[in-house]
Amino acid sequence: MQHDFDRIHCPHCRKMYRMSDLVYLDENYTIVHQKCYSPYVIFMVIDRGTYREILDRHESFHELIPKKGTI
Ligand SMILES: [Zn+2]
């Protein structure tokens, strides 16, 4: 059961992230597609990269990384 849905959907376009999507991470730890970025829908950007890179770099997202052998 996924209990933290907001982290795997873009709050702007509502699509689920793919591991290769280019995203920004803001200071509230919200992930937003780089193509969806707007100063009005995101706070200060603290990191950027692919969705997979952001998950890897930030420990609070490690629960969202697929376990080995599930993808
Ligand atoms: Zn989006």
N, CA, C, O and the ligand as a Tripos MOL2 file, in Angstrom:
@<TRIPOS>MOLECULE
protein
  285   283    72     0     0
PROTEIN
NO_CHARGES

@<TRIPOS>ATOM
      1 N           0.8640   -1.2110    0.0000 N.3       1 MET1
      2 CA          0.0000    0.0000    0.0000 C.3       1 MET1
      3 C           0.8840    1.2390    0.0000 C.2       1 MET1
      4 O           1.7490    1.3910    0.8630 O.2       1 MET1
      5 N           0.6700    2.1050   -0.9500 N.am      2 GLN2
      6 CA          1.4250    3.3500   -1.0130 C.3       2 GLN2
      7 C           0.7410    4.3700   -0.1130 C.2       2 GLN2
      8 O          -0.4440    4.6580   -0.2830 O.2       2 GLN2
      9 N           1.4910    4.9220    0.8520 N.am      3 HIS3
     10 CA          0.8730    5.8280    1.8150 C.3       3 HIS3
     11 C           1.2510    7.2770    1.5760 C.2       3 HIS3
     12 O           0.7810    8.1600    2.2940 O.2       3 HIS3
     13 N           2.0820    7.5400    0.5930 N.am      4 ASP4
     14 CA          2.5530    8.9200    0.4060 C.3       4 ASP4
     15 C           2.4800    9.2890   -1.0720 C.2       4 ASP4
     16 O           3.4950    9.5900   -1.7000 O.2       4 ASP4
     17 N           1.2860    9.2620   -1.6070 N.am      5 PHE5
     18 CA          1.0730    9.4080   -3.0370 C.3       5 PHE5
     19 C           1.5960   10.7160   -3.6210 C.2       5 PHE5
     20 O           2.0450   10.7510   -4.7670 O.2       5 PHE5
     21 N           1.5410   11.7750   -2.8470 N.am      6 ASP6
     22 CA          1.8980   13.0730   -3.4050 C.3       6 ASP6
     23 C           3.3380   13.1240   -3.9000 C.2       6 ASP6
     24 O           3.6680   13.9270   -4.7730 O.2       6 ASP6
     25 N           4.1920   12.2730   -3.3480 N.am      7 ARG7
     26 CA          5.5930   12.3210   -3.7570 C.3       7 ARG7
     27 C           5.8460   11.6280   -5.0910 C.2       7 ARG7
     28 O           6.9110   11.8140   -5.6800 O.2       7 ARG7
     29 N           4.9110   10.8490   -5.5750 N.am      8 ILE8
     30 CA          5.1590   10.1490   -6.8280 C.3       8 ILE8
     31 C           4.3210   10.6900   -7.9760 C.2       8 ILE8
     32 O           4.3800   10.1810   -9.0960 O.2       8 ILE8
     33 N           3.5360   11.7330   -7.6880 N.am      9 HIS9
     34 CA          2.7870   12.4190   -8.7380 C.3       9 HIS9
     35 C           3.2520   13.8630   -8.8020 C.2       9 HIS9
     36 O           3.5020   14.4890   -7.7720 O.2       9 HIS9
     37 N           3.3660   14.3840  -10.0040 N.am     10 CYS10
     38 CA          3.6640   15.8020  -10.1540 C.3      10 CYS10
     39 C           2.4430   16.6120   -9.6970 C.2      10 CYS10
     40 O           1.3320   16.3410  -10.1540 O.2      10 CYS10
     41 N           2.6200   17.5960   -8.8100 N.am     11 PRO11
     42 CA          1.4760   18.3670   -8.3340 C.3      11 PRO11
     43 C           0.9000   19.2870   -9.4150 C.2      11 PRO11
     44 O          -0.2030   19.8130   -9.2650 O.2      11 PRO11
     45 N           1.6390   19.4740  -10.4830 N.am     12 HIS12
     46 CA          1.1610   20.3610  -11.5480 C.3      12 HIS12
     47 C           0.3720   19.5800  -12.5980 C.2      12 HIS12
     48 O          -0.8010   19.8720  -12.8300 O.2      12 HIS12
     49 N           0.9990   18.5990  -13.2300 N.am     13 CYS13
     50 CA          0.3300   17.8670  -14.3070 C.3      13 CYS13
     51 C          -0.3160   16.5710  -13.8130 C.2      13 CYS13
     52 O          -1.0320   15.9170  -14.5720 O.2      13 CYS13
     53 N          -0.0740   16.1840  -12.5370 N.am     14 ARG14
     54 CA         -0.6870   15.0210  -11.8890 C.3      14 ARG14
     55 C          -0.2310   13.6890  -12.4620 C.2      14 ARG14
     56 O          -0.7860   12.6500  -12.1040 O.2      14 ARG14
     57 N           0.7640   13.6900  -13.3400 N.am     15 LYS15
     58 CA          1.2590   12.4290  -13.8780 C.3      15 LYS15
     59 C           2.2250   11.7720  -12.9070 C.2      15 LYS15
     60 O           2.9250   12.4520  -12.1570 O.2      15 LYS15
     61 N           2.2570   10.4510  -12.9270 N.am     16 MET16
     62 CA          3.2460    9.7260  -12.1250 C.3      16 MET16
     63 C           4.6260    9.9240  -12.7280 C.2      16 MET16
     64 O           4.7870    9.9680  -13.9480 O.2      16 MET16
     65 N           5.6130   10.0410  -11.8600 N.am     17 TYR17
     66 CA          6.9760   10.2060  -12.3440 C.3      17 TYR17
     67 C           7.5190    8.9040  -12.9060 C.2      17 TYR17
     68 O           7.2280    7.8140  -12.4130 O.2      17 TYR17
     69 N           8.3180    9.0530  -13.9520 N.am     18 ARG18
     70 CA          9.1670    7.9570  -14.4160 C.3      18 ARG18
     71 C          10.5680    8.2290  -13.9110 C.2      18 ARG18
     72 O          10.9260    9.3810  -13.6670 O.2      18 ARG18
     73 N          11.3670    7.1840  -13.7510 N.am     19 MET19
     74 CA         12.7030    7.3380  -13.1810 C.3      19 MET19
     75 C          13.5830    8.2880  -13.9970 C.2      19 MET19
     76 O          14.4940    8.9060  -13.4470 O.2      19 MET19
     77 N          13.3210    8.4130  -15.3050 N.am     20 SER20
     78 CA         14.1690    9.2470  -16.1580 C.3      20 SER20
     79 C          13.6390   10.6740  -16.3130 C.2      20 SER20
     80 O          14.2610   11.4780  -17.0070 O.2      20 SER20
     81 N          12.5040   11.0120  -15.6830 N.am     21 ASP21
     82 CA         11.9620   12.3600  -15.7930 C.3      21 ASP21
     83 C          12.8950   13.3790  -15.1430 C.2      21 ASP21
     84 O          13.4390   13.1290  -14.0670 O.2      21 ASP21
     85 N          13.0770   14.5190  -15.7920 N.am     22 LEU22
     86 CA         13.8630   15.6020  -15.1960 C.3      22 LEU22
     87 C          12.9660   16.3890  -14.2460 C.2      22 LEU22
     88 O          11.8940   16.8580  -14.6270 O.2      22 LEU22
     89 N          13.4280   16.5260  -12.9990 N.am     23 VAL23
     90 CA         12.5990   17.1530  -11.9630 C.3      23 VAL23
     91 C          13.4150   18.1430  -11.1410 C.2      23 VAL23
     92 O          14.6460   18.1280  -11.1410 O.2      23 VAL23
     93 N          12.6830   18.9980  -10.4440 N.am     24 TYR24
     94 CA         13.2490   19.8360   -9.3950 C.3      24 TYR24
     95 C          12.7240   19.3630   -8.0520 C.2      24 TYR24
     96 O          11.6190   18.8320   -7.9420 O.2      24 TYR24
     97 N          13.5570   19.5740   -7.0240 N.am     25 LEU25
     98 CA         13.1330   19.3490   -5.6460 C.3      25 LEU25
     99 C          13.1200   20.6960   -4.9510 C.2      25 LEU25
    100 O          14.1210   21.4120   -4.9710 O.2      25 LEU25
    101 N          11.9840   21.0560   -4.3290 N.am     26 ASP26
    102 CA         11.9520   22.3540   -3.6600 C.3      26 ASP26
    103 C          12.2100   22.2130   -2.1600 C.2      26 ASP26
    104 O          12.3590   21.1040   -1.6470 O.2      26 ASP26
    105 N          12.2590   23.3350   -1.4740 N.am     27 GLU27
    106 CA         12.6590   23.3250   -0.0620 C.3      27 GLU27
    107 C          11.6190   22.6480    0.8320 C.2      27 GLU27
    108 O          11.9240   22.3240    1.9800 O.2      27 GLU27
    109 N          10.4180   22.4320    0.3430 N.am     28 ASN28
    110 CA          9.4140   21.6640    1.0900 C.3      28 ASN28
    111 C           9.4570   20.1820    0.7440 C.2      28 ASN28
    112 O           8.5670   19.4230    1.1280 O.2      28 ASN28
    113 N          10.5000   19.7690    0.0130 N.am     29 TYR29
    114 CA         10.6470   18.3830   -0.4240 C.3      29 TYR29
    115 C           9.4980   17.9460   -1.3190 C.2      29 TYR29
    116 O           9.0510   16.8000   -1.2680 O.2      29 TYR29
    117 N           9.0300   18.8750   -2.1360 N.am     30 THR30
    118 CA          8.0730   18.5540   -3.1790 C.3      30 THR30
    119 C           8.8390   18.4020   -4.4810 C.2      30 THR30
    120 O           9.6940   19.2260   -4.8070 O.2      30 THR30
    121 N           8.5290   17.3430   -5.2260 N.am     31 ILE31
    122 CA          9.1660   17.1040   -6.5150 C.3      31 ILE31
    123 C           8.2370   17.6110   -7.6030 C.2      31 ILE31
    124 O           7.0400   17.3260   -7.5790 O.2      31 ILE31
    125 N           8.7800   18.3650   -8.5630 N.am     32 VAL32
    126 CA          8.0010   18.9100   -9.6820 C.3      32 VAL32
    127 C           8.8080   18.7040  -10.9620 C.2      32 VAL32
    128 O          10.0220   18.9030  -10.9740 O.2      32 VAL32
    129 N           8.1280   18.3020  -12.0430 N.am     33 HIS33
    130 CA          8.8090   18.2130  -13.3330 C.3      33 HIS33
    131 C           9.4930   19.5320  -13.6740 C.2      33 HIS33
    132 O           8.9670   20.6100  -13.3960 O.2      33 HIS33
    133 N          10.6610   19.4330  -14.2750 N.am     34 GLN34
    134 CA         11.3020   20.6670  -14.7410 C.3      34 GLN34
    135 C          10.4450   21.3550  -15.7930 C.2      34 GLN34
    136 O          10.4060   22.5850  -15.8430 O.2      34 GLN34
    137 N           9.7480   20.5750  -16.6460 N.am     35 LYS35
    138 CA          8.9080   21.1960  -17.6770 C.3      35 LYS35
    139 C           7.6540   21.8300  -17.0780 C.2      35 LYS35
    140 O           7.0140   22.6570  -17.7280 O.2      35 LYS35
    141 N           7.2930   21.4570  -15.8520 N.am     36 CYS36
    142 CA          6.1090   22.0180  -15.1910 C.3      36 CYS36
    143 C           6.4740   23.1630  -14.2580 C.2      36 CYS36
    144 O           5.5950   23.7890  -13.6650 O.2      36 CYS36
    145 N           7.7500   23.4330  -14.1280 N.am     37 TYR37
    146 CA          8.1950   24.4310  -13.1630 C.3      37 TYR37
    147 C           7.6020   25.8050  -13.4330 C.2      37 TYR37
    148 O           7.5380   26.2650  -14.5730 O.2      37 TYR37
    149 N           7.1800   26.4330  -12.3770 N.am     38 SER38
    150 CA          6.7580   27.8270  -12.4340 C.3      38 SER38
    151 C           7.0200   28.4220  -11.0600 C.2      38 SER38
    152 O           6.8550   27.7280  -10.0580 O.2      38 SER38
    153 N           7.4210   29.6720  -10.9820 N.am     39 PRO39
    154 CA          7.6930   30.2710   -9.6720 C.3      39 PRO39
    155 C           6.4600   30.2880   -8.7830 C.2      39 PRO39
    156 O           6.5770   30.4700   -7.5710 O.2      39 PRO39
    157 N           5.2800   30.1010   -9.3630 N.am     40 TYR40
    158 CA          4.0510   30.1850   -8.5810 C.3      40 TYR40
    159 C           3.6090   28.8450   -8.0330 C.2      40 TYR40
    160 O           2.7150   28.7980   -7.1880 O.2      40 TYR40
    161 N           4.2120   27.7430   -8.4920 N.am     41 VAL41
    162 CA          3.7820   26.4300   -8.0100 C.3      41 VAL41
    163 C           4.8790   25.7040   -7.2420 C.2      41 VAL41
    164 O           4.6770   24.5640   -6.8220 O.2      41 VAL41
    165 N           6.0290   26.3320   -7.0490 N.am     42 ILE42
    166 CA          7.1180   25.6420   -6.3670 C.3      42 ILE42
    167 C           7.8610   26.6550   -5.5030 C.2      42 ILE42
    168 O           7.9290   27.8370   -5.8390 O.2      42 ILE42
    169 N           8.4100   26.1900   -4.4010 N.am     43 PHE43
    170 CA          9.2290   27.0410   -3.5520 C.3      43 PHE43
    171 C          10.6680   27.0210   -4.0740 C.2      43 PHE43
    172 O          10.9080   26.6110   -5.2100 O.2      43 PHE43
    173 N          11.6090   27.4550   -3.2670 N.am     44 MET44
    174 CA         12.9890   27.5370   -3.7130 C.3      44 MET44
    175 C          13.5160   26.1520   -4.0900 C.2      44 MET44
    176 O          13.3440   25.1920   -3.3380 O.2      44 MET44
    177 N          14.1570   26.0530   -5.2530 N.am     45 VAL45
    178 CA         14.7010   24.7760   -5.7090 C.3      45 VAL45
    179 C          15.9740   24.4550   -4.9370 C.2      45 VAL45
    180 O          16.9020   25.2620   -4.8870 O.2      45 VAL45
    181 N          16.0110   23.2590   -4.3320 N.am     46 ILE46
    182 CA         17.2120   22.8610   -3.5990 C.3      46 ILE46
    183 C          17.9860   21.7700   -4.3120 C.2      46 ILE46
    184 O          19.1420   21.5190   -3.9700 O.2      46 ILE46
    185 N          17.3740   21.1060   -5.3090 N.am     47 ASP47
    186 CA         18.1120   20.0980   -6.0580 C.3      47 ASP47
    187 C          17.4140   19.8930   -7.3990 C.2      47 ASP47
    188 O          16.2450   20.2370   -7.5740 O.2      47 ASP47
    189 N          18.1600   19.3260   -8.3330 N.am     48 ARG48
    190 CA         17.5970   19.0510   -9.6590 C.3      48 ARG48
    191 C          18.2890   17.8390  -10.2360 C.2      48 ARG48
    192 O          19.4070   17.5060   -9.8440 O.2      48 ARG48
    193 N          17.6190   17.1740  -11.1730 N.am     49 GLY49
    194 CA         18.1850   15.9800  -11.7920 C.3      49 GLY49
    195 C          17.0470   15.0940  -12.2470 C.2      49 GLY49
    196 O          15.8990   15.5320  -12.3240 O.2      49 GLY49
    197 N          17.3700   13.8300  -12.5530 N.am     50 THR50
    198 CA         16.2830   12.9140  -12.8840 C.3      50 THR50
    199 C          15.5910   12.4910  -11.5860 C.2      50 THR50
    200 O          16.1560   12.5950  -10.4980 O.2      50 THR50
    201 N          14.3660   12.0150  -11.7310 N.am     51 TYR51
    202 CA         13.6130   11.5600  -10.5560 C.3      51 TYR51
    203 C          14.4280   10.5300   -9.7680 C.2      51 TYR51
    204 O          14.4960   10.5820   -8.5400 O.2      51 TYR51
    205 N          15.0440    9.5960  -10.4940 N.am     52 ARG52
    206 CA         15.8410    8.5590   -9.8290 C.3      52 ARG52
    207 C          17.0100    9.1620   -9.0520 C.2      52 ARG52
    208 O          17.3040    8.7180   -7.9420 O.2      52 ARG52
    209 N          17.6810   10.1730   -9.6210 N.am     53 GLU53
    210 CA         18.8050   10.8010   -8.9260 C.3      53 GLU53
    211 C          18.3500   11.4930   -7.6400 C.2      53 GLU53
    212 O          19.0280   11.4310   -6.6140 O.2      53 GLU53
    213 N          17.1980   12.1470   -7.7130 N.am     54 ILE54
    214 CA         16.6760   12.8290   -6.5220 C.3      54 ILE54
    215 C          16.3540   11.8110   -5.4320 C.2      54 ILE54
    216 O          16.6710   12.0250   -4.2620 O.2      54 ILE54
    217 N          15.7210   10.7040   -5.8190 N.am     55 LEU55
    218 CA         15.4070    9.6690   -4.8220 C.3      55 LEU55
    219 C          16.6840    9.1420   -4.1840 C.2      55 LEU55
    220 O          16.7460    8.9400   -2.9710 O.2      55 LEU55
    221 N          17.7070    8.9200   -5.0160 N.am     56 ASP56
    222 CA         18.9580    8.3680   -4.4990 C.3      56 ASP56
    223 C          19.6560    9.3250   -3.5420 C.2      56 ASP56
    224 O          20.2470    8.8960   -2.5510 O.2      56 ASP56
    225 N          19.5900   10.6140   -3.8370 N.am     57 ARG57
    226 CA         20.3790   11.5800   -3.0770 C.3      57 ARG57
    227 C          19.7370   11.9890   -1.7570 C.2      57 ARG57
    228 O          20.4250   12.4710   -0.8560 O.2      57 ARG57
    229 N          18.4290   11.8010   -1.6340 N.am     58 HIS58
    230 CA         17.7320   12.3130   -0.4520 C.3      58 HIS58
    231 C          17.1310   11.1540    0.3260 C.2      58 HIS58
    232 O          16.2470   10.4450   -0.1540 O.2      58 HIS58
    233 N          17.6320   10.9850    1.5320 N.am     59 GLU59
    234 CA         17.2900    9.8060    2.3180 C.3      59 GLU59
    235 C          15.7890    9.7000    2.5770 C.2      59 GLU59
    236 O          15.2580    8.5940    2.6830 O.2      59 GLU59
    237 N          15.1070   10.8280    2.6790 N.am     60 SER60
    238 CA         13.6730   10.7620    2.9840 C.3      60 SER60
    239 C          12.8670   10.1560    1.8410 C.2      60 SER60
    240 O          11.6950    9.8250    2.0230 O.2      60 SER60
    241 N          13.4760   10.0070    0.6610 N.am     61 PHE61
    242 CA         12.7660    9.4140   -0.4740 C.3      61 PHE61
    243 C          13.1540    7.9520   -0.6970 C.2      61 PHE61
    244 O          12.6250    7.3050   -1.6010 O.2      61 PHE61
    245 N          14.0600    7.4320    0.1080 N.am     62 HIS62
    246 CA         14.5680    6.0890   -0.1810 C.3      62 HIS62
    247 C          13.4810    5.0240   -0.1500 C.2      62 HIS62
    248 O          13.6060    3.9960   -0.8150 O.2      62 HIS62
    249 N          12.4110    5.2570    0.6160 N.am     63 GLU63
    250 CA         11.3110    4.2850    0.6420 C.3      63 GLU63
    251 C          10.6000    4.2080   -0.7050 C.2      63 GLU63
    252 O           9.8800    3.2420   -0.9620 O.2      63 GLU63
    253 N          10.7850    5.2060   -1.5730 N.am     64 LEU64
    254 CA         10.1180    5.2100   -2.8840 C.3      64 LEU64
    255 C          10.9280    4.5150   -3.9610 C.2      64 LEU64
    256 O          10.4210    4.2670   -5.0550 O.2      64 LEU64
    257 N          12.1950    4.1960   -3.6610 N.am     65 ILE65
    258 CA         13.0290    3.5340   -4.6550 C.3      65 ILE65
    259 C          12.5990    2.0740   -4.7590 C.2      65 ILE65
    260 O          12.5380    1.3730   -3.7490 O.2      65 ILE65
    261 N          12.2990    1.6080   -5.9810 N.am     66 PRO66
    262 CA         11.8970    0.2110   -6.1260 C.3      66 PRO66
    263 C          12.9880   -0.7160   -5.6060 C.2      66 PRO66
    264 O          14.1770   -0.4960   -5.8390 O.2      66 PRO66
    265 N          12.5610   -1.7540   -4.8980 N.am     67 LYS67
    266 CA         13.5180   -2.7350   -4.3940 C.3      67 LYS67
    267 C          14.1420   -3.4880   -5.5660 C.2      67 LYS67
    268 O          13.5460   -3.6120   -6.6360 O.2      67 LYS67
    269 N          15.3520   -3.9840   -5.3370 N.am     68 LYS68
    270 CA         16.0200   -4.7610   -6.3890 C.3      68 LYS68
    271 C          15.1160   -5.8880   -6.8760 C.2      68 LYS68
    272 O          14.5290   -6.6230   -6.0820 O.2      68 LYS68
    273 N          15.0180   -6.0070   -8.1980 N.am     69 GLY69
    274 CA         14.2700   -7.1160   -8.7630 C.3      69 GLY69
    275 C          12.7930   -6.8340   -8.9940 C.2      69 GLY69
    276 O          12.0690   -7.7060   -9.4750 O.2      69 GLY69
    277 N          12.3290   -5.6210   -8.6590 N.am     70 THR70
    278 CA         10.9070   -5.3220   -8.8540 C.3      70 THR70
    279 C          10.6480   -4.5110  -10.1150 C.2      70 THR70
    280 O           9.4920   -4.2840  -10.4710 O.2      70 THR70
    281 N          11.7140   -4.0630  -10.8090 N.am     71 ILE71
    282 CA         11.4790   -3.3290  -12.0580 C.3      71 ILE71
    283 C          12.1570   -4.0040  -13.2300 C.2      71 ILE71
    284 O          12.0640   -3.5220  -14.3590 O.2      71 ILE71
    285 ZN          4.4530   17.6640  -14.2750 Zn       72 ZN72
@<TRIPOS>BOND
     1     1     2 1
     2     2     3 1
     3     3     4 2
     4     3     5 am
     5     5     6 1
     6     6     7 1
     7     7     8 2
     8     7     9 am
     9     9    10 1
    10    10    11 1
    11    11    12 2
    12    11    13 am
    13    13    14 1
    14    14    15 1
    15    15    16 2
    16    15    17 am
    17    17    18 1
    18    18    19 1
    19    19    20 2
    20    19    21 am
    21    21    22 1
    22    22    23 1
    23    23    24 2
    24    23    25 am
    25    25    26 1
    26    26    27 1
    27    27    28 2
    28    27    29 am
    29    29    30 1
    30    30    31 1
    31    31    32 2
    32    31    33 am
    33    33    34 1
    34    34    35 1
    35    35    36 2
    36    35    37 am
    37    37    38 1
    38    38    39 1
    39    39    40 2
    40    39    41 am
    41    41    42 1
    42    42    43 1
    43    43    44 2
    44    43    45 am
    45    45    46 1
    46    46    47 1
    47    47    48 2
    48    47    49 am
    49    49    50 1
    50    50    51 1
    51    51    52 2
    52    51    53 am
    53    53    54 1
    54    54    55 1
    55    55    56 2
    56    55    57 am
    57    57    58 1
    58    58    59 1
    59    59    60 2
    60    59    61 am
    61    61    62 1
    62    62    63 1
    63    63    64 2
    64    63    65 am
    65    65    66 1
    66    66    67 1
    67    67    68 2
    68    67    69 am
    69    69    70 1
    70    70    71 1
    71    71    72 2
    72    71    73 am
    73    73    74 1
    74    74    75 1
    75    75    76 2
    76    75    77 am
    77    77    78 1
    78    78    79 1
    79    79    80 2
    80    79    81 am
    81    81    82 1
    82    82    83 1
    83    83    84 2
    84    83    85 am
    85    85    86 1
    86    86    87 1
    87    87    88 2
    88    87    89 am
    89    89    90 1
    90    90    91 1
    91    91    92 2
    92    91    93 am
    93    93    94 1
    94    94    95 1
    95    95    96 2
    96    95    97 am
    97    97    98 1
    98    98    99 1
    99    99   100 2
   100    99   101 am
   101   101   102 1
   102   102   103 1
   103   103   104 2
   104   103   105 am
   105   105   106 1
   106   106   107 1
   107   107   108 2
   108   107   109 am
   109   109   110 1
   110   110   111 1
   111   111   112 2
   112   111   113 am
   113   113   114 1
   114   114   115 1
   115   115   116 2
   116   115   117 am
   117   117   118 1
   118   118   119 1
   119   119   120 2
   120   119   121 am
   121   121   122 1
   122   122   123 1
   123   123   124 2
   124   123   125 am
   125   125   126 1
   126   126   127 1
   127   127   128 2
   128   127   129 am
   129   129   130 1
   130   130   131 1
   131   131   132 2
   132   131   133 am
   133   133   134 1
   134   134   135 1
   135   135   136 2
   136   135   137 am
   137   137   138 1
   138   138   139 1
   139   139   140 2
   140   139   141 am
   141   141   142 1
   142   142   143 1
   143   143   144 2
   144   143   145 am
   145   145   146 1
   146   146   147 1
   147   147   148 2
   148   147   149 am
   149   149   150 1
   150   150   151 1
   151   151   152 2
   152   151   153 am
   153   153   154 1
   154   154   155 1
   155   155   156 2
   156   155   157 am
   157   157   158 1
   158   158   159 1
   159   159   160 2
   160   159   161 am
   161   161   162 1
   162   162   163 1
   163   163   164 2
   164   163   165 am
   165   165   166 1
   166   166   167 1
   167   167   168 2
   168   167   169 am
   169   169   170 1
   170   170   171 1
   171   171   172 2
   172   171   173 am
   173   173   174 1
   174   174   175 1
   175   175   176 2
   176   175   177 am
   177   177   178 1
   178   178   179 1
   179   179   180 2
   180   179   181 am
   181   181   182 1
   182   182   183 1
   183   183   184 2
   184   183   185 am
   185   185   186 1
   186   186   187 1
   187   187   188 2
   188   187   189 am
   189   189   190 1
   190   190   191 1
   191   191   192 2
   192   191   193 am
   193   193   194 1
   194   194   195 1
   195   195   196 2
   196   195   197 am
   197   197   198 1
   198   198   199 1
   199   199   200 2
   200   199   201 am
   201   201   202 1
   202   202   203 1
   203   203   204 2
   204   203   205 am
   205   205   206 1
   206   206   207 1
   207   207   208 2
   208   207   209 am
   209   209   210 1
   210   210   211 1
   211   211   212 2
   212   211   213 am
   213   213   214 1
   214   214   215 1
   215   215   216 2
   216   215   217 am
   217   217   218 1
   218   218   219 1
   219   219   220 2
   220   219   221 am
   221   221   222 1
   222   222   223 1
   223   223   224 2
   224   223   225 am
   225   225   226 1
   226   226   227 1
   227   227   228 2
   228   227   229 am
   229   229   230 1
   230   230   231 1
   231   231   232 2
   232   231   233 am
   233   233   234 1
   234   234   235 1
   235   235   236 2
   236   235   237 am
   237   237   238 1
   238   238   239 1
   239   239   240 2
   240   239   241 am
   241   241   242 1
   242   242   243 1
   243   243   244 2
   244   243   245 am
   245   245   246 1
   246   246   247 1
   247   247   248 2
   248   247   249 am
   249   249   250 1
   250   250   251 1
   251   251   252 2
   252   251   253 am
   253   253   254 1
   254   254   255 1
   255   255   256 2
   256   255   257 am
   257   257   258 1
   258   258   259 1
   259   259   260 2
   260   259   261 am
   261   261   262 1
   262   262   263 1
   263   263   264 2
   264   263   265 am
   265   265   266 1
   266   266   267 1
   267   267   268 2
   268   267   269 am
   269   269   270 1
   270   270   271 1
   271   271   272 2
   272   271   273 am
   273   273   274 1
   274   274   275 1
   275   275   276 2
   276   275   277 am
   277   277   278 1
   278   278   279 1
   279   279   280 2
   280   279   281 am
   281   281   282 1
   282   282   283 1
   283   283   284 2
@<TRIPOS>SUBSTRUCTURE
     1 MET1         2 RESIDUE 1 A MET
     2 GLN2         6 RESIDUE 1 A GLN
     3 HIS3        10 RESIDUE 1 A HIS
     4 ASP4        14 RESIDUE 1 A ASP
     5 PHE5        18 RESIDUE 1 A PHE
     6 ASP6        22 RESIDUE 1 A ASP
     7 ARG7        26 RESIDUE 1 A ARG
     8 ILE8        30 RESIDUE 1 A ILE
     9 HIS9        34 RESIDUE 1 A HIS
    10 CYS10       38 RESIDUE 1 A CYS
    11 PRO11       42 RESIDUE 1 A PRO
    12 HIS12       46 RESIDUE 1 A HIS
    13 CYS13       50 RESIDUE 1 A CYS
    14 ARG14       54 RESIDUE 1 A ARG
    15 LYS15       58 RESIDUE 1 A LYS
    16 MET16       62 RESIDUE 1 A MET
    17 TYR17       66 RESIDUE 1 A TYR
    18 ARG18       70 RESIDUE 1 A ARG
    19 MET19       74 RESIDUE 1 A MET
    20 SER20       78 RESIDUE 1 A SER
    21 ASP21       82 RESIDUE 1 A ASP
    22 LEU22       86 RESIDUE 1 A LEU
    23 VAL23       90 RESIDUE 1 A VAL
    24 TYR24       94 RESIDUE 1 A TYR
    25 LEU25       98 RESIDUE 1 A LEU
    26 ASP26      102 RESIDUE 1 A ASP
    27 GLU27      106 RESIDUE 1 A GLU
    28 ASN28      110 RESIDUE 1 A ASN
    29 TYR29      114 RESIDUE 1 A TYR
    30 THR30      118 RESIDUE 1 A THR
    31 ILE31      122 RESIDUE 1 A ILE
    32 VAL32      126 RESIDUE 1 A VAL
    33 HIS33      130 RESIDUE 1 A HIS
    34 GLN34      134 RESIDUE 1 A GLN
    35 LYS35      138 RESIDUE 1 A LYS
    36 CYS36      142 RESIDUE 1 A CYS
    37 TYR37      146 RESIDUE 1 A TYR
    38 SER38      150 RESIDUE 1 A SER
    39 PRO39      154 RESIDUE 1 A PRO
    40 TYR40      158 RESIDUE 1 A TYR
    41 VAL41      162 RESIDUE 1 A VAL
    42 ILE42      166 RESIDUE 1 A ILE
    43 PHE43      170 RESIDUE 1 A PHE
    44 MET44      174 RESIDUE 1 A MET
    45 VAL45      178 RESIDUE 1 A VAL
    46 ILE46      182 RESIDUE 1 A ILE
    47 ASP47      186 RESIDUE 1 A ASP
    48 ARG48      190 RESIDUE 1 A ARG
    49 GLY49      194 RESIDUE 1 A GLY
    50 THR50      198 RESIDUE 1 A THR
    51 TYR51      202 RESIDUE 1 A TYR
    52 ARG52      206 RESIDUE 1 A ARG
    53 GLU53      210 RESIDUE 1 A GLU
    54 ILE54      214 RESIDUE 1 A ILE
    55 LEU55      218 RESIDUE 1 A LEU
    56 ASP56      222 RESIDUE 1 A ASP
    57 ARG57      226 RESIDUE 1 A ARG
    58 HIS58      230 RESIDUE 1 A HIS
    59 GLU59      234 RESIDUE 1 A GLU
    60 SER60      238 RESIDUE 1 A SER
    61 PHE61      242 RESIDUE 1 A PHE
    62 HIS62      246 RESIDUE 1 A HIS
    63 GLU63      250 RESIDUE 1 A GLU
    64 LEU64      254 RESIDUE 1 A LEU
    65 ILE65      258 RESIDUE 1 A ILE
    66 PRO66      262 RESIDUE 1 A PRO
    67 LYS67      266 RESIDUE 1 A LYS
    68 LYS68      270 RESIDUE 1 A LYS
    69 GLY69      274 RESIDUE 1 A GLY
    70 THR70      278 RESIDUE 1 A THR
    71 ILE71      282 RESIDUE 1 A ILE
    72 ZN72       285 GROUP 0 **** ****
